[in-house]
Amino acid sequence: MFQHLDAPVSHNGLVAALPNSELREVLRHARRISVYPGQFLIETGRRTDHIFFLESGVTSLVTDPRAGVPSVQIAMIGRESAVGSEAMLMPGAPAAATALVWCAGTALRLPVAALPALTQGCPFFHALCAASLATLLAQTTETIASSVGDTLVQRCARWLLMAHDRVDGDTLPVAQTVIANFLGARRPRLSLAINTLEEAGLVKAERTRITIRNRAGLMHVTGEAG
């Protein structure tokens, strides 16, 4: 389902930061769509035809799910950024990762075909998308470093913090099996890590959701607390 956008409004951080003139131009080309858990917004090895500006919901960039191994997460994107923005730099190039939605919401879908006109007439829009790519690269680097040097409990706490940043409220609508796949861990080991955090009073774990009880405590586990 999608709807035409008549009003210059969006809950996506990049789109909302645009000057009114550029905002109206971007929304003129965009459609608001629903996104749902399990949906692929872009797929590894395939051309990216649309950029998605999430207004709610969360997606994870994962390794190729068709490779016969678990789809490990390399980055997480919510309403602070855009999915597929690398198409601005390399239009027509195959996607390097798959964007898998795990939390339902809405997104502005912008055709890549509209980018040439937008990048010429909307310089602030172009600059914001370029900045989002730099942020995504930094996040990917941190994820790789964490997977090498951190314990599973630390990696799990970091994942929960990233997800908490991108949802409304303290409850994450995600099953432990999904988190285990994203972290490249076996479900029993992931359950032990979640139990460790739960016993410390940091989270409350249920079958299909996890509630954050102590964000500062999770940050302490990851070593991010000041």
N, C-alpha and C positions, 0 to 999 in steps of 0.2 A: 504494500500500500504506500502511496505517496500523495503529497499535496503540493500545489503551487504556492509559492511564498509571495504574499502581497505586502506584508508588513516587514520593515527592516528590523527584525529582532532575532536573536539567536543566543542560546546558552553555551555555545562553544567559545572557549576563551580566545582563540585566534580571530574568529569572525566578529565577536563582540568588540574586539579592540580596534577594528577598522574605522577610519573616518566615515561619516555618513555617506559621502558620495561614493566611496569604494564599496561600502557595505551594500548599498542598493544595487550596484552593478554585479557584485558577486551573487546576491540573492536572486537576481534576475535570471541567472543561469542554473540556480540550484533547485533541488526538490527535497522536501523532507520525507524521509522514509523510516519505517520501523526496522529495528535490527533485533535479532533473537539468538539465544544461546545455540551454539553449534553451527551458526552461519559463517561462511567464508566470505569476507569482503574483498580480499584479493588472494590470489593463489600463486604459490611458488612456480616459476617457470612460465607463467601466463602474462600476457600484456595487461597492464593496468589501464582500464578504460574510464575509471572514476576515482576521484578523491573523496574521502568520507570525513566530514567534520562532525564527530560525535557530540551530541548535546546532552545525552545521558547514556548510560550503559558503558561497558568496558570491553575492549578487545585485546588479545595478546598476539604479538608477532611470534610465530613458532616456526621451527624447521619443517621441512617438507613432510606432511603427514602421509604421503604416498611412498615414502622411502622404506617402509617396513619396520621402522623403529618408532618409539614414542616421540611425539611432537614437543620437543623441549622449547620452553619460552626463551626468547632473546630480548624481548622488550614488552612493555605494557603501554597502551594508549587509551586515554579517556577523553573527556571534553576539553582538556588543556591543549590538545594538539590535533593532528590530522593523520588519517590512515591513507597511505599511498602518495604522500606529498613528494616522494622521490621522483615521481613522474614529471615534476616540474623541471628537473634537471636532465632526465633521460626519457623523454616521451617515446612510447613505443617499445621500450626495453622490457624484458621479462622481469617479473617481480622476484626479488631475492628471498622473500619469506612469505608465509601465509598469515593473513590476519584473521584470527578466529575469535568470534564474539563469545564471551562466556557470561555476560550480564546484559540483559535486555534493555533496550532504550530506543532513542531516535537519533538520526544523523541527517546532516545536509549532504546530499549526493551531488557532486559537481563533476560534469563531464571533462575529461582531460582535453577534449577538443576545444573547450572554451578557454584553455590556459593562455594561448598566444595573445589573444585580445586582452585578457585580464592582466597579464604580466606587463604589457605595454601601457595600458591605461590605469593600472592600479599598482603603483610602485610600493606602497606600504604593504599591500597584500603579498606581493612577491617577497618582500623583506621578512615578513612574519613567517611565511612558509619556509624560507631558507633557514631562519633561526630555529624553527621546529625540527628541521633535519639535523642541525648541530646538536640540539638537546637529545634527540633520539640516538645519535651516535654516542654521546656521553653515557646515556643510560645503558646502551648495549655493552660498552666497555666495562661499566661497573658490574653488570650481570656476569660477564665472563670472569672478571676478577673474583667475584663472590663465589662462583661455582668452583673455583680452584682453591681458594684460601679459607672459606668459611665452613663451619659445620652445617649439617642439615637443619638443625634448630635455628641457627642464625639465618640461613637462607629462607626458611619458612617464615620467620618473623619479618624479614625484609619484604617478602612477597605480600604478606598480609598488610604491611604498612603502605606499600605501593597501591594495593587494591583499595585500602581505606581512603587514600587520597582522592580516589576517583568515583566514589559512590556517595550517595546521600545517606546520612545516618551512620550507625556503627555496625550494622549487620551486612555481611557479605553473602550474597546468594550463590554459594559455590560449594560443591561437594569435595571431600578430601581426595577422591580419586582424580579429579581434575587438577588439583594443586600438585599431586604426586606426578602426574604426567608432565606438567609444565616444568617441574624441577628435576625431571629425569630420575625420580626416586621410586622405589617399590612402595606400594601402598602400606604394607606393615611398618616400614621404617618411617614413612610420613606420619602415620598415626601415632607412633611413639613420639615424634617431634611435637605434634599438636598436643598430645597428652602432657608433655613437659611444660608447654606454655600454659595449658589449662590448669595444671596443678599449681603453677606459680601465680594464678589469678589474673593472667593477662588476657585470656580469651575464654569464650564459652563455645564449645564445639557441638554441633548437632549434625544430623545425617546430611542435610542439604544446605546448611548455612553455618557460618562462623561469626560470632559477635565479638567485636573488639571491646575489652573491658578496661584495659590500661595501655594506652598508646605510648606513654612515656616509658613504661616498662618494656614494651617491645623495642623501642628505640635503644634502650640500654642493652638489650640482648644483642642487637646488631652492632653495637659500638658507636651509634650515632648520637647518643645523648651527650649534651654539653656539660 
